[in-house]
Amino acid sequence: MELLQTDKYYIFNRGQDSLWCNRKTGQFQAKTCWDLAAAENPTCLGIIHLLLGKLQIHPDLSPRLVLVSGVRKVGMLGEGQFVYCITRVIFLPLSAPPDTELNLQPCRKHVNHPAGGAGERKLGLPFGDLQQKVALSKTFGTIRSVTSTIKTATVNAAVTATGQGNRARRDGRDKERYERRVLDELMKMFNDSDSFYYSCEADLTSSLQRQSESSYDASQPLWHRANDYFFWNKHMLMDLINQKSSNFDAWIVPVIQGFVQTEAVP
């Protein structure tokens, strides 16, 4: 699926469906691909395979979307039921710009054409009239005089504020360092372990015995019949699950932690 970005949304586009995540509120909306026409200046960031969920490590920091950007096909369980191993994930902050290179597979469908020169700088309004220049010069002189008068009071206030500001900055840096450590560990867990698997068609959370029970309804959406004991990313998808709408069913894909191997039966 394609991952698109606007100033207000991250948009996931797959076939006829699209999922919009508000970058300010973190709320999701299920729409169609035709709604992309209403998006303001969308930019395609590349291809992803799965929305693993949403994660917020600290309440004072921006939530992040956990996206699967690399997979390895393991095999098939039945006709057309492909199983994939997750080999790479990225953590995309909602309100802040990405803090690392995403390195996503380029999308062939969307070609971005940057508009305008990125290095252009807006200049102030010109003062062509001589009287305006003189008035501006007098204004600057007045500002310098007032600045000199209040300098002592400002310095005294700054001494107190600096201590508080330094403490706030230290707290902010500590939170960011803590988040970075957690993200690094999660990155290693997903990218180096080869122990997370998913299928968009097969229920990997349920044994054949459970699937053969009369209470198991195979006509239900995949996540509805998943076994919560093995639905690893359910908590990360609660924003979608709590919508209680069938429009979100296709975007809720259970991931398991373990090992999957398939062999052809002669």
Backbone as numpy.savetxt, mean C-alpha at the origin, in Angstrom:
# Nx Ny Nz CAx CAy CAz Cx Cy Cz
-2.36 -8.50 -11.93 -3.20 -7.31 -11.93 -2.32 -6.06 -11.93
-2.90 -4.96 -12.43 -2.16 -3.71 -12.47 -2.37 -2.92 -11.18
-1.31 -2.26 -10.75 -1.37 -1.35 -9.61 -1.22 0.06 -10.14
-2.26 0.88 -9.92 -2.25 2.26 -10.37 -2.28 3.20 -9.17
-1.75 4.38 -9.38 -1.65 5.38 -8.31 -2.20 6.71 -8.78
-3.01 7.35 -7.94 -3.38 8.74 -8.11 -3.06 9.47 -6.81
-3.33 10.76 -6.78 -3.07 11.50 -5.54 -3.95 11.01 -4.39
-5.13 10.49 -4.71 -6.09 10.10 -3.68 -6.19 8.59 -3.47
-5.83 7.79 -4.47 -6.11 6.37 -4.39 -4.94 5.52 -4.89
-4.88 4.30 -4.35 -4.19 3.20 -5.02 -5.28 2.32 -5.61
-5.12 1.94 -6.86 -6.16 1.21 -7.58 -5.59 -0.11 -8.09
-6.30 -1.20 -7.80 -5.94 -2.52 -8.32 -6.92 -2.86 -9.44
-6.40 -3.15 -10.60 -7.25 -3.42 -11.76 -6.98 -4.84 -12.26
-8.07 -5.64 -12.29 -7.94 -7.02 -12.75 -9.18 -7.38 -13.56
-8.99 -7.58 -14.86 -10.11 -7.93 -15.72 -11.16 -6.83 -15.72
-12.39 -7.21 -15.39 -13.50 -6.27 -15.38 -13.67 -5.55 -14.05
-12.85 -5.90 -13.07 -13.01 -5.36 -11.72 -11.84 -4.48 -11.32
-12.12 -3.55 -10.42 -11.07 -2.72 -9.83 -11.38 -2.51 -8.36
-10.32 -2.38 -7.57 -10.43 -2.14 -6.13 -9.68 -0.86 -5.82
-10.38 0.08 -5.18 -9.82 1.39 -4.89 -9.56 1.52 -3.40
-8.36 1.94 -3.04 -8.00 2.16 -1.64 -7.69 3.64 -1.44
-8.47 4.29 -0.60 -8.28 5.70 -0.32 -6.98 5.89 0.47
-6.07 6.69 -0.03 -4.76 6.84 0.59 -4.82 7.66 1.88
-5.90 8.39 2.09 -6.03 9.18 3.31 -6.75 8.41 4.41
-7.85 7.75 4.07 -8.66 7.05 5.07 -8.36 5.56 5.15
-7.76 4.99 4.10 -7.51 3.55 4.07 -8.72 2.72 3.73
-9.85 3.35 3.39 -11.06 2.62 3.07 -11.02 2.09 1.64
-11.68 0.94 1.43 -11.69 0.28 0.13 -13.05 0.45 -0.53
-13.02 0.52 -1.86 -14.23 0.54 -2.67 -14.06 -0.44 -3.81
-15.08 -1.27 -4.03 -15.07 -2.20 -5.16 -15.79 -1.54 -6.33
-15.10 -1.45 -7.46 -15.67 -0.82 -8.65 -15.38 -1.69 -9.87
-15.73 -1.18 -11.03 -15.45 -1.88 -12.28 -14.25 -1.23 -12.96
-13.75 -1.90 -13.98 -12.61 -1.33 -14.71 -13.01 -0.06 -15.45
-14.30 0.09 -15.74 -14.75 1.27 -16.47 -14.65 2.52 -15.60
-14.64 2.34 -14.29 -14.53 3.50 -13.39 -13.15 4.14 -13.43
-12.18 3.45 -14.04 -10.84 4.04 -14.16 -10.86 5.32 -14.97
-11.88 5.45 -15.83 -11.98 6.67 -16.65 -12.18 7.90 -15.78
-12.71 7.71 -14.56 -12.95 8.84 -13.67 -11.75 9.16 -12.78
-10.71 8.32 -12.82 -9.53 8.55 -11.99 -8.75 9.75 -12.51
-8.23 10.55 -11.59 -7.48 11.75 -11.96 -6.00 11.43 -12.14
-5.53 11.54 -13.37 -4.12 11.35 -13.71 -3.53 10.07 -13.11
-4.11 8.91 -13.42 -3.56 7.67 -12.86 -2.22 7.32 -13.49
-1.34 6.76 -12.68 -0.04 6.28 -13.13 0.06 4.80 -12.80
0.41 3.99 -13.77 0.55 2.56 -13.54 1.93 2.29 -12.96
1.98 1.71 -11.75 3.24 1.42 -11.09 3.83 0.08 -11.51
2.98 -0.82 -12.03 3.47 -2.12 -12.46 2.48 -3.22 -12.13
2.98 -4.45 -12.18 2.15 -5.64 -12.00 2.37 -6.22 -10.60
1.27 -6.57 -9.94 1.34 -7.34 -8.70 0.46 -8.57 -8.86
0.64 -9.55 -7.98 -0.11 -10.80 -8.09 -1.24 -10.92 -7.08
-1.11 -10.27 -5.93 -2.10 -10.47 -4.87 -2.03 -9.34 -3.86
-3.20 -8.97 -3.35 -3.28 -8.09 -2.18 -3.30 -8.98 -0.95
-2.19 -8.99 -0.21 -2.11 -9.82 0.99 -2.93 -9.22 2.13
-3.03 -7.89 2.15 -3.83 -7.23 3.18 -3.26 -5.86 3.51
-3.74 -5.31 4.62 -3.29 -4.00 5.09 -2.69 -4.16 6.48
-1.59 -3.45 6.71 -0.84 -3.62 7.95 -0.48 -2.24 8.50
-0.70 -2.05 9.81 -0.26 -0.82 10.49 0.53 -1.23 11.72
1.83 -1.00 11.68 2.72 -1.46 12.74 2.64 -0.57 13.96
2.44 0.73 13.75 2.30 1.67 14.88 1.17 2.63 14.57
0.30 2.95 15.55 -0.85 3.81 15.28 -0.48 5.21 14.82
0.74 5.66 15.10 1.15 7.01 14.68 1.78 7.03 13.30
1.93 5.86 12.68 2.56 5.77 11.37 1.54 5.36 10.31
1.87 5.63 9.07 0.94 5.35 7.97 0.73 3.85 7.81
-0.52 3.41 7.61 -0.74 2.00 7.27 -0.07 1.67 5.94
0.17 0.40 5.75 0.81 -0.07 4.52 -0.01 -1.19 3.89
-0.04 -1.19 2.57 -0.61 -2.30 1.84 0.48 -3.34 1.62
0.17 -4.58 1.95 1.12 -5.67 1.75 0.76 -6.35 0.43
1.65 -6.25 -0.54 1.38 -6.71 -1.89 2.36 -7.80 -2.30
1.86 -8.81 -2.97 2.71 -9.89 -3.48 3.18 -9.50 -4.87
4.49 -9.32 -5.01 5.04 -8.88 -6.29 5.82 -9.98 -7.01
6.05 -11.11 -6.33 6.76 -12.22 -6.96 6.19 -13.55 -6.50
5.97 -14.47 -7.46 5.43 -15.79 -7.13 6.15 -16.85 -7.96
6.01 -18.08 -7.49 6.49 -19.25 -8.24 5.35 -20.26 -8.32
5.05 -20.71 -9.54 3.96 -21.66 -9.70 4.41 -23.03 -9.18
3.61 -23.58 -8.26 3.93 -24.86 -7.64 3.32 -26.01 -8.42
2.10 -25.84 -8.88 1.42 -26.90 -9.62 -0.07 -26.67 -9.63
-0.82 -27.76 -9.87 -2.27 -27.68 -9.94 -2.91 -28.69 -9.01
-4.03 -28.29 -8.40 -4.88 -29.20 -7.63 -6.21 -29.29 -8.36
-6.35 -30.27 -9.19 -7.55 -30.34 -10.01 -7.40 -29.45 -11.24
-8.41 -29.47 -12.06 -8.35 -28.75 -13.33 -8.44 -27.24 -13.12
-7.41 -26.53 -13.55 -7.42 -25.07 -13.48 -7.24 -24.49 -12.10
-6.87 -25.30 -11.10 -6.69 -24.80 -9.74 -5.19 -24.68 -9.45
-4.63 -23.54 -9.81 -3.19 -23.32 -9.69 -2.82 -22.93 -8.27
-1.66 -23.40 -7.84 -1.11 -23.08 -6.52 0.20 -22.32 -6.71
0.38 -21.24 -5.94 1.57 -20.40 -6.08 2.27 -20.27 -4.73
3.59 -20.18 -4.81 4.42 -19.89 -3.64 4.84 -18.42 -3.72
4.69 -17.71 -2.62 5.06 -16.29 -2.58 6.57 -16.17 -2.44
7.19 -15.43 -3.34 8.64 -15.26 -3.32 9.07 -13.82 -3.04
8.15 -12.87 -3.14 8.52 -11.48 -2.87 7.29 -10.67 -2.52
7.40 -9.84 -1.48 6.33 -8.92 -1.11 6.90 -7.51 -0.99
6.03 -6.53 -1.09 6.40 -5.13 -0.85 5.40 -4.54 0.13
5.84 -3.51 0.85 5.00 -2.83 1.84 4.82 -1.39 1.37
3.65 -1.09 0.86 3.39 0.19 0.22 2.66 1.12 1.20
3.32 2.21 1.66 2.64 3.13 2.58 1.51 3.87 1.88
0.42 4.09 2.61 -0.74 4.73 2.00 -0.54 6.23 1.82
-0.32 6.95 2.91 -0.30 8.41 2.85 1.06 8.97 2.45
2.12 8.23 2.69 3.46 8.70 2.37 3.93 8.06 1.06
4.87 8.70 0.36 5.42 8.08 -0.84 6.23 6.84 -0.48
6.39 5.89 -1.41 7.17 4.68 -1.12 8.57 5.04 -0.64
9.03 4.35 0.43 10.35 4.64 0.98 11.45 3.80 0.36
11.09 2.89 -0.53 12.07 2.10 -1.27 11.57 1.93 -2.70
12.47 1.49 -3.58 12.07 1.21 -4.95 11.14 0.00 -4.96
10.02 0.11 -5.68 9.07 -0.99 -5.72 9.57 -2.14 -6.60
10.27 -1.79 -7.68 10.82 -2.80 -8.60 9.76 -3.79 -9.06
8.62 -3.26 -9.47 7.55 -4.10 -9.97 7.76 -4.43 -11.44
7.19 -5.54 -11.86 7.23 -5.91 -13.27 6.47 -4.86 -14.07
7.07 -4.31 -15.13 6.38 -3.26 -15.90 5.09 -3.78 -16.52
4.13 -2.89 -16.63 2.86 -3.22 -17.25 2.92 -2.85 -18.73
2.62 -3.80 -19.59 2.69 -3.54 -21.03 1.49 -2.75 -21.53
0.40 -2.81 -20.78 -0.83 -2.16 -21.25 -0.78 -0.65 -21.09
-0.19 -0.20 -19.98 -0.17 1.24 -19.69 1.23 1.78 -19.90
1.33 2.81 -20.72 2.60 3.49 -20.95 2.46 4.89 -20.41
3.31 5.22 -19.45 3.21 6.53 -18.79 3.97 7.58 -19.57
3.35 8.72 -19.74 3.98 9.85 -20.41 4.00 11.01 -19.44
5.14 11.24 -18.76 5.19 12.35 -17.79 4.89 13.67 -18.47
4.03 14.42 -17.88 3.64 15.72 -18.44 4.43 16.82 -17.76
4.99 17.69 -18.59 5.69 18.83 -18.02 7.07 18.47 -17.54
7.89 19.50 -17.29 9.23 19.27 -16.79 9.24 19.18 -15.28
9.78 18.07 -14.77 9.78 17.89 -13.32 10.67 18.92 -12.63
11.63 19.44 -13.38 12.55 20.38 -12.76 12.10 21.83 -12.81
10.91 22.05 -13.41 10.44 23.42 -13.50 10.11 23.96 -12.11
10.31 25.22 -11.93 10.06 25.85 -10.64 9.15 27.04 -10.84
8.14 27.16 -9.97 7.24 28.29 -10.05 7.92 29.52 -9.45
7.82 30.59 -10.19 8.45 31.83 -9.73 7.38 32.76 -9.17
7.84 33.72 -8.34 6.91 34.70 -7.77 6.45 35.68 -8.83
5.41 36.46 -8.52 4.90 37.44 -9.46 5.93 38.54 -9.68
6.19 38.96 -10.92 7.16 40.02 -11.18 6.60 41.38 -10.77
7.48 42.26 -10.32 7.10 43.63 -9.98 7.73 44.55 -11.02
6.99 44.84 -12.04 7.52 45.66 -13.11 7.46 47.13 -12.81
6.54 47.52 -11.98 6.36 48.93 -11.68 7.38 49.40 -10.64
8.02 50.54 -10.90 9.07 51.04 -10.02 8.53 51.37 -8.64
7.31 51.94 -8.56 6.76 52.29 -7.26 6.53 51.04 -6.40
6.13 49.96 -7.06 5.94 48.72 -6.32 7.27 48.21 -5.76
8.34 48.38 -6.55 9.66 47.95 -6.08 10.09 48.77 -4.86
9.85 50.06 -4.91 10.22 50.92 -3.79 9.42 50.54 -2.55
8.12 50.32 -2.73 7.27 49.95 -1.60 7.72 48.63 -1.00
8.10 47.71 -1.87 8.56 46.41 -1.38 9.85 46.55 -0.60
10.75 47.43 -1.07 12.00 47.65 -0.37 11.75 48.22 1.03
10.79 49.17 1.13 10.46 49.73 2.43 9.87 48.66 3.35
9.06 47.80 2.76 8.46 46.73 3.56 9.53 45.82 4.14
10.52 45.46 3.31 11.60 44.61 3.79 12.37 45.29 4.92
12.56 46.62 4.80 13.25 47.34 5.86 12.48 47.30 7.16
11.17 47.44 7.08 10.33 47.36 8.28 10.41 45.98 8.90
10.38 44.96 8.05 10.45 43.58 8.55 11.76 43.34 9.28
12.88 43.86 8.73 14.17 43.67 9.39 14.19 44.35 10.75
13.57 45.53 10.84 13.54 46.25 12.12 12.73 45.49 13.16
11.56 45.01 12.76 10.72 44.26 13.69 11.39 42.97 14.10
12.05 42.33 13.14 12.74 41.07 13.43 13.81 41.26 14.48
14.56 42.38 14.38 15.60 42.66 15.36 15.00 42.87 16.75
13.82 43.52 16.80 13.19 43.82 18.09 12.74 42.56 18.81
12.17 41.60 18.06 11.60 40.41 18.70 12.59 39.25 18.78
13.82 39.47 18.34 14.77 38.36 18.29 15.03 37.76 19.66
15.21 38.63 20.68 15.52 38.13 22.02 14.39 37.26 22.56
13.14 37.74 22.40 11.99 36.96 22.88 11.88 35.63 22.14
12.19 35.66 20.87 12.11 34.44 20.07 13.13 33.41 20.53
14.34 33.88 20.82 15.39 32.97 21.28 14.99 32.31 22.59
14.44 33.11 23.53 14.02 32.55 24.81 12.93 31.49 24.64
11.98 31.79 23.76 10.91 30.81 23.52 11.44 29.57 22.82
12.44 29.78 21.96 12.98 28.65 21.21 13.72 27.67 22.12
14.33 28.20 23.20 15.06 27.32 24.12 14.11 26.28 24.70
12.92 26.75 25.10 11.92 25.82 25.67 11.38 24.89 24.60
11.06 25.47 23.44 10.45 24.67 22.37 11.42 23.64 21.81
12.73 23.97 21.83 13.71 23.05 21.25 13.73 21.73 22.00
13.67 21.83 23.34 13.67 20.60 24.12 12.48 19.72 23.78
11.29 20.35 23.67 10.11 19.59 23.32 10.19 19.07 21.89
10.70 19.91 20.99 10.82 19.49 19.60 11.79 18.34 19.42
12.93 18.42 20.13 13.91 17.33 20.04 13.34 16.02 20.55
12.56 16.11 21.64 11.95 14.91 22.20 10.95 14.31 21.22
10.15 15.18 20.58 9.17 14.69 19.61 9.86 14.06 18.41
10.98 14.69 17.97 11.71 14.12 16.83 12.31 12.78 17.19
12.85 12.67 18.42 13.41 11.39 18.85 12.34 10.30 18.88
11.16 10.67 19.40 10.07 9.70 19.44 9.68 9.26 18.04
9.62 10.24 17.11 9.27 9.91 15.73 10.29 8.99 15.09
11.58 9.28 15.34 12.63 8.43 14.77 12.59 7.03 15.38
12.30 6.95 16.68 12.22 5.64 17.33 11.10 4.80 16.73
9.95 5.43 16.48 8.83 4.71 15.88 9.18 4.23 14.48
9.85 5.09 13.71 10.22 4.70 12.35 11.25 3.58 12.35
12.20 3.63 13.29 13.19 2.55 13.38 12.52 1.24 13.78
11.58 1.33 14.71 10.85 0.13 15.12 10.08 -0.46 13.93
9.40 0.42 13.18 8.66 -0.05 12.00 9.61 -0.70 11.00
10.76 -0.09 10.78 11.71 -0.62 9.81 12.21 -1.99 10.22
12.47 -2.19 11.52 12.93 -3.50 11.99 11.86 -4.57 11.75
10.61 -4.23 12.07 9.52 -5.19 11.87 9.35 -5.50 10.39
9.39 -4.46 9.55 9.24 -4.68 8.11 10.38 -5.53 7.55
11.59 -5.30 8.03 12.73 -6.10 7.57 12.53 -7.57 7.92
12.03 -7.84 9.13 11.80 -9.23 9.54 10.68 -9.87 8.72
9.63 -9.10 8.47 8.54 -9.62 7.64 9.02 -9.88 6.22
9.86 -8.98 5.72 10.40 -9.15 4.37 11.20 -10.44 4.27
12.04 -10.70 5.26 12.82 -11.94 5.26 11.90 -13.15 5.35
10.87 -13.05 6.19 9.96 -14.18 6.38 9.27 -14.55 5.07
8.85 -13.57 4.31 8.16 -13.85 3.06 9.12 -14.17 1.92
10.19 -13.42 1.81 11.04 -13.51 0.64 12.05 -14.65 0.70
12.39 -15.11 1.90 13.46 -16.10 2.02 13.01 -17.48 2.48
11.76 -17.62 2.91 11.36 -18.89 3.53 10.68 -19.86 2.58
10.09 -19.37 1.49 9.30 -20.23 0.59 8.26 -21.03 1.36
7.57 -20.39 2.30 6.62 -21.11 3.14 5.22 -20.50 3.13
4.95 -19.59 2.19 3.62 -19.00 2.09 3.04 -19.31 0.71
1.82 -19.84 0.72 1.20 -20.33 -0.52 -0.24 -19.83 -0.61
-0.71 -19.75 -1.85 -2.11 -19.38 -2.06 -2.60 -19.95 -3.38
-3.90 -20.00 -3.50 -4.56 -20.36 -4.74 -5.83 -19.54 -4.84
-6.10 -19.02 -6.02 -7.32 -18.24 -6.22 -8.52 -19.14 -6.50
-8.27 -20.44 -6.69 -9.36 -21.37 -7.01 -9.52 -22.48 -5.98
-8.42 -23.01 -5.45 -8.47 -24.16 -4.54 -8.41 -23.69 -3.09
-9.09 -24.44 -2.22 -9.09 -24.15 -0.78 -7.92 -24.88 -0.13
-6.81 -24.17 0.06 -5.62 -24.78 0.66 -5.74 -24.89 2.17
-6.73 -24.24 2.76 -6.87 -24.26 4.22 -7.63 -25.48 4.72
-8.25 -26.23 3.83 -9.11 -27.34 4.23 -8.59 -28.67 3.69
-8.62 -29.69 4.54 -8.24 -31.03 4.12 -9.32 -31.61 3.21
-8.98 -32.70 2.51 -9.98 -33.36 1.67 -11.13 -33.89 2.52
-10.80 -34.31 3.73 -11.85 -34.81 4.62 -12.85 -33.70 4.95
-12.33 -32.51 5.28 -13.24 -31.40 5.61 -14.06 -31.01 4.39
-13.43 -31.02 3.21 -14.14 -30.63 2.00 -15.21 -31.64 1.61
-15.10 -32.87 2.10 -16.10 -33.90 1.78 -17.26 -33.92 2.76
-17.19 -33.13 3.82 -18.28 -33.10 4.79 -19.49 -32.37 4.22
-20.66 -32.74 4.70 -21.91 -32.17 4.18 -22.03 -30.68 4.49
-21.37 -30.24 5.57 -21.45 -28.83 5.95 -20.57 -27.93 5.08
-19.69 -28.55 4.30 -18.78 -27.77 3.45 -19.50 -27.43 2.15
-19.68 -26.14 1.89 -20.41 -25.68 0.70 -19.41 -25.14 -0.32
-19.10 -25.95 -1.32 -18.11 -25.56 -2.32 -18.60 -24.45 -3.24
-19.89 -24.14 -3.18 -20.41 -23.06 -4.02 -20.17 -21.68 -3.41
-19.77 -21.65 -2.14 -19.49 -20.38 -1.47 -18.16 -19.80 -1.96
-17.99 -18.48 -1.87 -16.68 -17.89 -2.21 -15.57 -18.52 -1.38
-14.37 -18.50 -1.93 -13.25 -19.22 -1.34 -13.02 -18.86 0.12
-13.03 -17.58 0.44 -12.71 -17.17 1.81 -13.82 -17.52 2.79
-15.07 -17.65 2.31 -16.18 -18.02 3.19 -16.03 -19.44 3.72
-15.47 -20.34 2.92 -15.34 -21.74 3.34 -13.95 -22.07 3.86
-13.09 -21.08 3.95 -11.72 -21.33 4.43 -11.73 -21.66 5.92
-10.78 -22.49 6.32 -10.58 -22.85 7.72 -9.77 -21.75 8.39
-10.37 -21.08 9.39 -9.71 -19.94 10.02 -8.39 -20.30 10.68
-8.21 -21.55 11.06 -6.96 -21.97 11.70 -5.77 -21.80 10.76
-6.02 -21.86 9.47 -4.92 -21.79 8.49 -5.04 -20.59 7.56
-6.01 -19.73 7.81 -6.21 -18.51 7.02 -5.26 -17.46 7.58
-4.00 -17.47 7.13 -2.93 -16.71 7.76 -3.16 -15.21 7.71
-3.67 -14.70 6.62 -3.78 -13.25 6.42 -5.19 -12.72 6.65
-6.03 -13.46 7.36 -7.42 -13.02 7.53 -7.49 -11.67 8.25
-6.72 -11.50 9.31 -6.78 -10.24 10.06 -6.36 -9.07 9.18
-5.43 -9.29 8.27 -4.95 -8.21 7.41 -5.99 -7.84 6.35
-6.98 -8.70 6.14 -8.01 -8.45 5.14 -9.34 -8.03 5.76
-9.35 -7.75 7.06 -10.62 -7.46 7.74 -11.32 -6.22 7.18
-10.57 -5.26 6.64 -11.22 -4.09 6.05 -12.12 -4.49 4.89
-11.72 -5.51 4.15 -12.54 -6.00 3.04 -13.66 -6.91 3.55
-13.32 -7.78 4.50 -14.30 -8.73 5.02 -15.45 -7.99 5.71
-15.12 -6.93 6.45 -16.15 -6.19 7.19 -17.10 -5.42 6.28
-16.77 -5.30 5.01 -17.70 -4.66 4.07 -18.96 -5.51 3.89
-18.82 -6.82 4.11 -19.96 -7.75 4.00 -20.70 -7.58 2.69
-19.91 -7.52 1.63 -20.47 -7.37 0.28 -19.80 -8.37 -0.64
-20.59 -8.99 -1.50 -20.04 -9.96 -2.44 -19.12 -9.30 -3.46
-19.18 -7.98 -3.58 -18.31 -7.27 -4.53 -16.84 -7.40 -4.15
-16.56 -7.73 -2.89 -15.18 -7.82 -2.42 -14.66 -9.27 -2.38
-15.54 -10.24 -2.66 -15.16 -11.64 -2.49 -13.93 -12.03 -3.31
-13.86 -11.54 -4.55 -12.77 -11.94 -5.43 -11.42 -11.39 -4.98
-11.44 -10.35 -4.13 -10.20 -9.72 -3.67 -9.68 -10.33 -2.37
-10.50 -11.19 -1.74 -10.13 -11.80 -0.46 -9.61 -13.21 -0.74
-8.30 -13.38 -0.73 -7.68 -14.67 -1.06 -6.90 -15.16 0.16
-7.26 -16.32 0.72 -6.53 -16.85 1.87 -5.11 -17.28 1.50
-4.17 -16.96 2.38 -2.78 -17.40 2.26 -2.49 -18.33 3.43
-1.78 -19.42 3.16 -1.40 -20.35 4.22 0.11 -20.32 4.41
0.55 -20.68 5.61 1.98 -20.85 5.89 2.23 -22.34 6.10
3.18 -22.87 5.36 3.46 -24.30 5.45 4.28 -24.76 4.26
3.86 -25.87 3.67 4.57 -26.40 2.51 3.58 -27.09 1.59
3.71 -26.84 0.31 2.84 -27.46 -0.69 3.72 -28.05 -1.79
3.45 -29.29 -2.13 4.14 -29.95 -3.23 3.13 -30.75 -4.02
3.21 -30.70 -5.32 2.31 -31.47 -6.17 3.13 -32.40 -7.06
2.58 -33.56 -7.34 3.21 -34.54 -8.22 2.17 -35.08 -9.19
2.60 -35.31 -10.40 1.71 -35.90 -11.39 1.50 -37.37 -11.09
0.25 -37.81 -11.16 -0.08 -39.21 -10.91 -0.07 -39.96 -12.24
0.77 -41.00 -12.36 0.86 -41.72 -13.64 -0.43 -42.49 -13.93
